[in-house]
Amino acid sequence: MLTELNGKSFKRIVVAAACVVAMTAAGCGLKGSKAETTKKPAETDKVADGSMSQFLFDDIEPASAKAPHSIDIFGEFDGASKTGPVRAAAGDNGFQQHTFADEGFDSDVVVDPTGKWLCYASTRHSKHPALYLQRVNGQSVTQITGGQADDAYPAFSPDGKTVAFCSNRTGSWQVYVMDIDGRNVVQVTNGVGQAIKPSFSPDGKRLAYCAIGGRSQQWEIWLANLDTSEKRMIGYGLFPSWSPDKTVDRIAFQRARQRGSRWFSLWTLDLVDGEARRITEVVASTNAAIVAPAWSPDGKKLAFATVVDPTAGQAKSQQDVWTINADGTNRQRMTDGSGVSVSPFWAVDNRVYFVSNRGGTEAVWSSRTDARGAMTAGLSGGEEKVADINEVPAAGN
């Protein structure tokens, strides 16, 4: 049953580095597809009351059979770090805070196709992250998952009626779908491996997600057909994001420059007859990892986050949100280095929503896409260490 929570006058706070789930960093190169047909799992009942686990960030040993509590932006499991000092924001600059909690943190924000509803993970009521719904300009929140498991990475279907997400409720991280009210939960993936970060195709019939390969032990990108339960691996990478543009079958993702590295860049691929084609590096940086891509509603631009000097650990790295054209031109930095800004989502209202600790605590914020147009890769000042974003010449295979 849903748990309705009144939006009391929450303390004004802000978001930090909230990302989520991964293991060893993704390898290089994409390989040919391999198809796997699995029996459609039986429906599961709605989970019990809410809970949520803390997301942590640094390196650890490879995951055991027990599901890790968290996976970070580098695809590593259950690390530990603390957020660095937070500097005050320089003026309004179009920033708006949307979530407020007295305890815990918020992460993994997405916005429904109408632009009216937020869905995000939060530990505001438990140490285990649960999923919540909230009006974009409201404060009353509705908890739609819960229990003693961790739930993360929600994604709205194109019609706004279904939410895909990942959870470790069965002992490993797997992908699920459910009605927007949290009912009729159906498990999409299964097995002992970890599967996270679902993204709907424009027609709502398929999901892209990433999973640890049983043989490769790397993060792989997979597709799942929700009608037939067929699953197909299309290559290596993390955090896939399916373009909403129906004229192309295109997926953006992050991929490491070499296996085991934290130095990620942003790539796209086109699906042609179910195979990955025209694999193109869109954005790279000489001093930062480029992570968590998210498409604009028209599929012509991308938002992403940067982690300056990712080998230093997230607590010591400046993390900002950027936008760029899908061809790698017209890069713009949307955030100003105040605190940590991660996990962008580009909504239909032409605002980019993200998680930040600009006010000291991790919460959901947004900014107009035209508010920081003058902030490009060459700007830095004071203690700022801005990502050096490079345009990558068009190339694919």
N, C-alpha and C positions, 0 to 999 in steps of 0.2 A: 504494500500500500504506500502511497506517496506520503512523504512527510512535509507538511507545509510549515514554513518558518517565517515569522513576521520580520520585516526589515526595520528593526529598531534603529535609533540614531547611532549608527556605527561610527567609531572613531575614524577620522580621515587618514587613510594609510595607502601605501603603494606597493607595487610588485617587484620581486627580484628575479633571479635566474631560475625560472621554473620550466624545465624541459622534462623529458621523462625517460624512455626505456631503451636500453641497448646493451651490447656485450663487447666483443672485440670490434675494432673499427673496420669499416667496410673496405673491401679490396678493390683493385683496379680492374677495369675491363668488363664488358658485358659479354655474355656467352649465349649460345643458342637456347631456345626455349625447351622445356621438358614438361609434358602434360601429365597431370595426375588426377584421376577421378576418384572421389571419395564419397562414401555414403553420407547423406545429409544428416547431421546430428539431430537428435530429438530436441524439441523445445525444452527449455529450462524454465522453472518457475521464477517469478520475481524475487529478487534477493531481499534479505531482511534489512533491518534498520542500518543507517549509514555509518561508515567509518572510512579511514584513509591513512596511508602511510607516508612517511617523510621521504621526499625526493632528495637524493644525495648525488655527489658529482665526481669525485676523484677516482683514480684507478684502483682496481682490486683484482684478485685472481679470477679466472674464468668461472662462470656460474656452475653451481652443482645442480643436482636434480631438483632441489627445492627452488621454488620461484623466487627470483630476486624482488625486493620491494620496489626498486626503481631502476630506470634506464635513462642515461643522460644524453645530451646532445651529441656526444661523441660515440654513442652506441656502447657505453660501458655500464656495467651493473654495480649497484650498491656501493658507490664510493662515499667520500665524506669531505665536506669543505664548509667553510663559513663565508658569508657574504662580506665583502670588503666595505670600507667606509662609503657613505652616501653623501653626495654633494647636493646642495639645493638647486632646484631647477631655475634656469635663467628666464623668468617671465612665463607667461601662459603658453604662447606659441601653439595654440590650438589643442593642447593636451586636455583630456578629460578622464577622470577616474570613474570607474563604473562599479567596482565591487569594494566592499568594506567588511572586515571581519575583526573581531576582538582577539581571536586566537587562530593559529594555523596560517595557511597560505593558500592562494588560488593559483591555478596554472592551466595550460592547455586550452585556451579560449577559442571558441568558434562561434560564428553568428549564422542564424538560419537564413534561408533565401529571401525572406521578406525584410530582413534587417531589423526585426523587432525583438528577437530573442537571442540571448547569450546562452551557451552551454559551456561549462568549464568543470575542471576537477578542483577539489578543495579539501583541506584538512581542518576546516573551521569547526567541525563538530566531533572529530575523531582523529586518531593518529593514522587511520587508513583513508586514503583519498577516495571520495565518492563523487558522483556527477550531480550537478545542479543546473537548473534552469532559472533564468532571471530576465525580466524585460530590460532592454538596452538602457532605458532611462529610468528604471525602477530600482527598488532596494529589497523588495520581498523576494525570497528565493524558495524554490521548490526542489527538494532532494529527490532524485529519481533512481539512484542506486545506493546500495549500502551493504553492511555486513562486515565480516572480518577479513575481507579481501581488499585489494587495491584496484581501483578503476581509473582509467586514464584515457587520453587521446580521443575525445568524442569527435564525431563528424556527422553533419546533417546530410541526409539524402537530398537530391535536387528538388523534390516536392515538399521537403520540410516535415514529412510525416514519420520518418525513421531516423534513428541515431545509431551509427556504428561506433564501437569503442573497443578497448582492450582491457582485459582483467586477468588477474592471477588466481581467480576463485577456484580453479580446478587443479592448482599446483604448479602451473606454468602460465606464462603470459599467452593468451589466446585472443582472437578477434570474435566479437559478438555483434549482433544487431538487435534492436528492440524498438517498440513504439515510442513515440516522443514522451509519453507519460511514464515510461519505465516498465511497461508490461510486455508480455510476449517476447521474452528474451530467447534468442536462438544463437547457438554457438556455430560459428562459421569455420574456424580452424580447430585442429586438435593435434595431440601428440605431446611429446616431452620437450620439444624445442620451443623457443620463444617467438611469438608473432605479435607485432605491434603496429601502431600508426595507420589505421585504415583510412582510405580516401575513396569516395564514390566516383564512378564514371558519370558523364553528363546525363546518360539515360537512366541512371540509378540501378542498373542490372548487374554491375560488376563492382568489385572492390579491389583496389591496389593496397598492398601492405608490405611490410618488410619482416623477414624472419631469418633466424639463424639457420644456415644450411647444415643438415646432418653430416654431410661429407666435407663440405668446404670449411665449415666452422666460421663462415663469414656472413655478414648481413646480405641477404638476397632480396630482390624485389619480386613479389608474387602477385598474380591476379586470381581472384576467385569469382566464378560465375554464380550469382545468388539463386538462379533458377535451376541449374543443373548440378551445382556443387563441384564442378570441375575446377581444378587449381593448376596454375601454370607458372613456372619460374621463368622470368624474362631477363634476368641479369643481376649484377651486384650493385648495392646502394642502400641508402638509408632515407627514411622519412619521405616516401613518395607523395606527391600532390598532383591529382588528376586535373588537367585543364578543363574549365567549364565550357570552352569553345567547342561546339558540336561539329564544326567543320573539319576538325583535326582530332586524332586520337593521341593526345600528347600528355606525357607525365614528366614533371620536374622532380628532381631528387638531389641529395647530396652524396658525394663519393670522395673517398680519400685518395690522395695523390699516390700513395703506396700502402700496401697492406699493413695494418697495425698503426697507421699514422693518424694523428688528430688534425692534420692539415687537409680540411675538406674544401672542395669547390662545388659550384652549382652546375648541374647538368640537366638536359632534357633529352627525351627520346620520343619517337613517334612509333605507334603500333601499326604495323602493316601485316595483315593476315595473321594477327596474333603474335607476331615477332617484333622484337625491338630493332628499329631502323633509325637512321639519321641521328645517331647518338652524338650530342653536341655539348661541349663545355661552354657555358654561357658566362659565368663569372668566376674569377679567381682572385687571389690576393697574395701578396708577397709577405705579409705580416699577420694574417688573420685566417681563421677557419670560417668558412661560409656555410651556414647551416639553416635548416628549417624553412625551406621554400614554401611560398603560398601564392596562388594565382590571384590576379585581379578578376572581378566578375566577368569581364569581357575576354579574358584569356590573353590579353595583349601585353601585360606587365606581370612582374613578380615582386613580392616582398620577401625579404630574408633577414636573418640576423648574422652579425659578425662577432667573433670572439678573437680579440687581438692576442697574439702570442698564446695559442691554446695549450702549449706545453707547460705554461706557468701555472695552470689550474684556473678554474673559473673564478675563484675568489679574488685573484689578482689581475684578471683580464677585463678590459673595457669591452662591454657588449652593447651593440646598438642595432637598431632596425633600419633597413634601407629599402628602397624600391629601385627597379630597373626595368627597362623595356625587355621583352622576351628575346630580342636579338642581341642583348648585352650592352645597348647604348643608354644614355640618359640616366646615369646612376645618381641617386639622391639619398642623402642621409636624413632620416625622419626624426631621430632622437638625438639628444645633445650631450650624451656622456654622463648625465646625472643618474647615478645608480646603474642597475642592470636592466636591460630591455631585451626580451627574447620572445620566441614563439609567436610570430606575427600571423594575423589572419585578415585578409582584405575583404571587407563587407560591401554590400550593395549600396550603402549610403556614402561610399567613397571615403570611408575612414579605415585606417588600418588599426586593428585591435591587437594588443600585445600584453605580455605579463612584465611587470616592472616593480622594482622596490624604490621608485623615485621618492616616495614618502616614508620609506623605512621598512615597510612590510610588503610582501609579494601580493599584488592585486592586479586586476584587469584595468588597463588604460586604453585610450585610443587617441589618434591624432588625425587631423585632416591630411590628405595626401598632398595638398598644395601648401601646407603650413611651413615646411622646412625646405622648400625647393632650392634655396641658395646653398644648402649645406652639402657639399660634394666631397669627394675623397681627399682633396688636398687640404682641407681645413683641420687645424688642431690648435689648441691653445692651453696654457697652464699645464695641468697634469694630464690632459687628454692625450690618449694614444689612439688615434683614429685609424681604422682599417684602410690600407692602401689597396683600393679596388681596381682591378685591371679589366679592361675590355678584352675579350678573347676573340680572335679572328674566327669567323664562321667556318666550322669544319664538322664533319660528321662521317658516319659510315653506315 
